[in-house]
Amino acid sequence: MYLATVDDAITSGLTTIASDMSGIIATIVPIALGIVGTVMVVTFGVKVFKRLTGKA
C-alpha cells in the first residue's frame, strides 16, 4: 500500500512538471522564433549589401 502511494505521488509530480514545461515552451517558442528570424534577416541583409557594394 505504501508503494502505491509513492508511485501515485511520483506520477502526479512528473505529470505536473511535464504540463508546466509544455506551457513554458509554448510561451517561449514564438518569442524565440521572432528573435531568430530577425537575426537571420539582418545577417542576410548585410551579406546582400556587401555583395552589392563590392565590399565582400
N, C-alpha and C positions, 0 to 999 in steps of 0.2 A: 504494500500500500504506500509506503513512504517513497519508493522508487517511482511510482506512478505520479505522485505529486511533484517530485523533482523534474520528471520528464515533462509534465504539463507546464511547469514554470519555465523551463528552458525553451520549450517550443513557443510559448507565448512571448517570451522575451525576444527570441530571434525573429518571430513574425513582426513584432513591433519595430525592431531595428530595420528589417527589410522594408517595411512600409514607410518609415521615416526617411530612409535613404532614397527610395523611389521619389518621394516628394521633393527632397533636396535636389536630386538630379533633374527632375522636371523643371525646377526653378532656375537652375544654373545653366542648362544647355542652351536655351535661347539667347542668354546674355553672352555666353562663350562663343556661340556661332556668329553673333554680331561683331564681336571684337576680332575674331579670326578673319572674318570676311573683310572687315575694314583694313586690317593689316595686309591682306593679300592684294586688295585693290590698290593700296598705296604703293606696295612693292612693285606691282605690275606697272603702275603709272610711272614710277621713277625709271624703270627699265626702258619703257617706251620713250620717255622724254630723252633719256641719254642716247638712245639709238637714233632718234630723230635729229638731235643736235650734234651727233657725231662725237660724243664725249664718252664712248664706251671704253 
